[in-house]
Amino acid sequence: NNPRSMLIVQKYGGTSVGSVTRIHAVAAQVAKLAGEGHQVAVVVSAMGDSTDRLIELAREVCADPDARELDALLATGEMVSTALLAIALKKCGRAARSYNALQLPIATTGPAGKARIQSVECAALKKDLAAGTVPVVAGFQGRAANGDLTTIGRGGSDTTAVALAVVLGADECQILTDVDGVYTTDPRMVPEARRLQRVSFEEMLELAGQGSRV
């Protein structure tokens, strides 16, 4: 065993799992970390822009879709990426198991589309981690008290990852995204934006506090 082994929760966003090639790249990264002796739990978003496509599909069926059924539809996006990443991890020789919010469960309160995480049952995750299995958990979703699938709003996969990190007592929670760095401003809007070579946690908090989406 690695004497410096850590329990790490990693979250990968939609663009990071947006294609089969990228899913394999994520699997290789996770497998490498686990191979170094760390316990790794992974939270994933839906592939690419699939959430937006599901919303469009629902609105083609009905301009004002029922909130409960829309949540049931949107939750499928993360289920696809969790299963695919677990398959990719197994292909590269790493034991893995996918979980949706109903299976753990991740209990939520509040209205459809804007639910809040109330608690996370982590017994199965702890058992997996102890056995060297990588649990891959669907972000963005939860289970209401009546058993319904709920979603916890855009950006909800980050919230899922932080909640998991808390209940597991993780050493680190890593929110990962496939950009090449942090810029002084949005380079898509300001061509003169400069990439920062180094940035401290305090500077990142200040950037976020001033409205930066990073």
C-alpha positions as CSV (number, residue, x, y, z in Angstrom):
1,N,0.0,0.0,0.0
2,N,1.1,3.6,-0.7
3,P,1.8,5.2,2.7
4,R,0.7,8.5,1.2
5,S,-2.5,7.1,-0.3
6,M,-5.5,9.4,-0.3
7,L,-9.2,9.2,-0.8
8,I,-10.0,11.4,-3.7
9,V,-13.4,12.4,-5.3
10,Q,-13.0,13.5,-8.9
11,K,-15.7,15.2,-10.9
12,Y,-15.6,15.2,-14.7
13,G,-17.8,17.6,-16.7
14,G,-19.8,17.0,-19.8
15,T,-17.1,18.0,-22.3
16,S,-14.6,15.7,-20.5
17,V,-16.9,12.7,-21.2
18,G,-18.3,14.1,-24.4
19,S,-17.0,11.3,-26.7
20,V,-15.9,7.7,-26.5
21,T,-12.3,8.9,-27.0
22,R,-12.6,11.3,-24.1
23,I,-14.2,8.7,-21.9
24,H,-11.3,6.4,-22.5
25,A,-8.9,9.3,-21.6
26,V,-10.8,9.9,-18.3
27,A,-10.7,6.1,-17.6
28,A,-6.9,6.0,-18.1
29,Q,-6.5,9.0,-15.8
30,V,-8.6,7.5,-13.1
31,A,-7.0,4.1,-13.4
32,K,-3.5,5.6,-13.1
33,L,-4.5,7.4,-9.9
34,A,-6.1,4.2,-8.5
35,G,-3.0,2.3,-9.6
36,E,-0.8,4.6,-7.5
37,G,-2.7,3.3,-4.4
38,H,-5.3,6.0,-4.0
39,Q,-9.0,5.3,-3.3
40,V,-10.9,7.1,-6.1
41,A,-14.6,7.9,-6.4
42,V,-15.8,9.6,-9.6
43,V,-18.8,11.8,-10.3
44,V,-19.7,12.5,-14.0
45,S,-22.0,14.8,-15.8
46,A,-24.0,13.9,-18.9
47,M,-22.0,13.6,-22.2
48,G,-21.4,16.9,-24.0
49,D,-24.6,18.8,-24.6
50,S,-26.9,15.9,-24.1
51,T,-28.8,17.6,-21.3
52,D,-29.7,20.5,-23.7
53,R,-30.7,18.0,-26.4
54,L,-33.0,16.2,-24.0
55,I,-34.6,19.5,-23.0
56,E,-35.1,20.3,-26.7
57,L,-36.6,16.8,-27.3
58,A,-39.0,17.3,-24.4
59,R,-40.1,20.7,-25.7
60,E,-40.7,19.2,-29.1
61,V,-43.2,16.9,-27.5
62,C,-44.7,19.6,-25.3
63,A,-43.8,23.3,-25.1
64,D,-44.3,23.2,-21.3
65,P,-43.3,19.7,-20.2
66,D,-44.3,18.3,-16.8
67,A,-41.6,19.0,-14.2
68,R,-41.5,15.5,-12.8
69,E,-41.3,13.8,-16.2
70,L,-38.6,16.3,-17.3
71,D,-36.5,15.4,-14.3
72,A,-37.0,11.7,-15.1
73,L,-35.8,12.4,-18.7
74,L,-32.8,14.6,-17.8
75,A,-31.5,12.2,-15.2
76,T,-30.9,9.6,-17.9
77,G,-28.0,11.7,-19.3
78,E,-25.8,11.1,-16.3
79,M,-26.8,7.4,-16.2
80,V,-25.4,7.0,-19.7
81,S,-22.0,8.5,-18.9
82,T,-21.6,6.6,-15.6
83,A,-22.2,3.3,-17.2
84,L,-19.9,4.1,-20.2
85,L,-17.1,5.2,-17.9
86,A,-17.4,2.1,-15.7
87,I,-17.2,0.0,-18.9
88,A,-14.1,1.9,-20.0
89,L,-12.5,1.4,-16.6
90,K,-13.1,-2.3,-16.7
91,K,-11.6,-2.5,-20.2
92,C,-8.4,-1.0,-18.9
93,G,-8.3,-3.5,-16.0
94,R,-9.7,-1.5,-13.2
95,A,-12.7,-2.7,-11.2
96,A,-15.5,-0.2,-11.3
97,R,-19.2,0.1,-10.5
98,S,-21.7,2.7,-11.7
99,Y,-24.4,4.2,-9.5
100,N,-27.4,6.4,-10.1
101,A,-29.1,8.5,-7.4
102,L,-31.8,5.9,-6.7
103,Q,-29.2,3.1,-6.1
104,L,-27.2,4.8,-3.3
105,P,-29.6,6.7,-2.7
106,I,-28.8,10.4,-2.8
107,A,-31.8,11.9,-0.9
108,T,-33.1,15.3,-2.0
109,T,-35.7,17.8,-0.9
110,G,-37.3,20.6,-2.8
111,P,-39.0,21.0,-6.2
112,A,-38.2,19.2,-9.4
113,G,-35.3,20.9,-11.3
114,K,-34.2,22.7,-8.1
115,A,-33.8,19.9,-5.6
116,R,-31.3,20.1,-2.7
117,I,-29.2,17.2,-1.5
118,Q,-30.3,16.2,2.0
119,S,-28.1,13.1,2.5
120,V,-26.0,10.6,0.7
121,E,-26.0,6.9,1.7
122,C,-22.3,5.9,1.3
123,A,-22.1,2.3,2.6
124,A,-21.9,0.8,-0.9
125,L,-19.3,3.4,-1.9
126,K,-17.1,2.7,1.2
127,K,-17.3,-1.0,0.5
128,D,-16.2,-0.5,-3.1
129,L,-13.3,1.8,-2.2
130,A,-12.1,-0.6,0.5
131,A,-12.1,-3.4,-2.2
132,G,-10.2,-1.3,-4.7
133,T,-13.3,-0.8,-6.9
134,V,-13.9,2.7,-8.4
135,P,-17.5,3.8,-7.8
136,V,-18.7,6.0,-10.7
137,V,-21.7,8.2,-9.5
138,A,-24.2,10.1,-11.6
139,G,-24.1,13.8,-10.7
140,F,-26.9,16.3,-11.0
141,Q,-29.6,13.9,-9.7
142,G,-31.3,12.7,-6.5
143,R,-34.2,10.8,-5.1
144,A,-37.2,12.5,-3.6
145,A,-38.9,11.2,-0.5
146,N,-41.6,9.7,-2.7
147,G,-39.0,7.8,-4.8
148,D,-39.1,10.2,-7.8
149,L,-35.9,11.1,-9.6
150,T,-35.0,14.8,-9.2
151,T,-32.4,17.1,-10.6
152,I,-30.5,19.6,-8.6
153,G,-30.0,22.4,-11.2
154,R,-27.4,23.2,-13.7
155,G,-23.9,22.8,-12.2
156,G,-25.4,20.2,-9.9
157,S,-22.7,17.6,-10.6
158,D,-20.2,19.8,-8.8
159,T,-22.6,19.8,-5.8
160,T,-22.9,16.0,-6.0
161,A,-19.1,15.7,-5.9
162,V,-18.7,18.0,-2.9
163,A,-21.5,16.2,-1.0
164,L,-19.8,12.8,-1.7
165,A,-16.4,14.2,-0.6
166,V,-18.0,15.3,2.7
167,V,-19.8,12.1,3.5
168,L,-16.8,9.9,2.5
169,G,-14.3,12.1,4.5
170,A,-12.3,12.6,1.3
171,D,-8.8,14.1,1.4
172,E,-9.4,16.0,-1.8
173,C,-12.4,16.9,-4.0
174,Q,-11.1,17.6,-7.6
175,I,-13.4,19.4,-10.0
176,L,-11.8,18.7,-13.4
177,T,-12.5,20.3,-16.7
178,D,-10.8,20.1,-20.1
179,V,-9.4,23.6,-20.5
180,D,-5.8,24.6,-20.8
181,G,-5.7,26.9,-17.8
182,V,-7.2,29.9,-16.1
183,Y,-7.3,33.2,-18.0
184,T,-7.5,36.8,-16.9
185,T,-11.0,36.9,-18.5
186,D,-13.1,34.8,-20.8
187,P,-10.8,34.2,-23.9
188,R,-13.9,33.4,-26.0
189,M,-15.1,37.0,-25.5
190,V,-11.8,38.8,-25.1
191,P,-9.0,37.7,-27.6
192,E,-6.4,39.5,-25.5
193,A,-7.1,37.4,-22.4
194,R,-3.9,36.0,-20.9
195,R,-3.5,32.6,-19.4
196,L,-2.2,32.7,-15.8
197,Q,0.9,30.6,-15.2
198,R,0.1,30.3,-11.5
199,V,-3.0,31.1,-9.4
200,S,-3.5,30.7,-5.7
201,F,-6.7,29.4,-4.0
202,E,-7.3,32.9,-2.6
203,E,-7.1,34.4,-6.1
204,M,-9.4,31.8,-7.5
205,L,-11.9,32.5,-4.7
206,E,-11.7,36.2,-5.5
207,L,-12.2,35.5,-9.2
208,A,-15.3,33.3,-8.4
209,G,-16.6,36.0,-6.0
210,Q,-16.4,38.6,-8.8
211,G,-18.5,36.4,-11.1
212,S,-15.9,34.3,-13.0
213,R,-17.4,31.0,-14.1
214,V,-14.2,29.1,-13.4
